[in-house]
Amino acid sequence: MRLFLAFIAGGLFGAGLLISGMTDTKKLQDWLDIFGDWDPTLTFVMGGAIIPMAVAWRLTKVRAPLVGGEFQKLPEPKLERKLILGSLLFGLGWGLVGLCPGPTLASLSFGGWANITFILAMLVGMFMTPKIGRHLWSGPIN
């Protein structure tokens, strides 16, 4: 049952990304072009994700998951060097390429070599981050 619900949730997430236009790199580039032909629709897509998630975090305090287990605890809001660096790198990559992991996976079946290249680069980055992180700050990235 748990896998079935995860499959349904993932399908809805992918469909939402496709319908909202998040799988189109031009949509992101037009949103970032605030001094040109700015397209504000991505702002509403983000709000449509952030607001329900904020409500969901509140509900986890009084409810239990449908399929058992426990909800993860809300992370401590710590502003650390690795969070800032990771956010900057993610934002730079997102702005330069126009892709981020969710929409890339959602558009993998029709996205062509650009998406495959992005996913390979993302996997290499995920593998290399703990190794590089040891040289940037004391201790491994958790």
Buried (B, 14 or more C-beta within 10 A) or exposed (E): EEEEEEEEEEEEBBEBBBEBBBBBBEBBBBBBEEEEEEBEEBEEBEEEBEEEEEEEEEEBEEEEEEEEEEEEEEEEEEEEEBEEBBEEEEEEBBEEBBBBEBBBBBBBEEBEEBBEEBBEEBEEEEEEBEEEBEEEEEEEBE
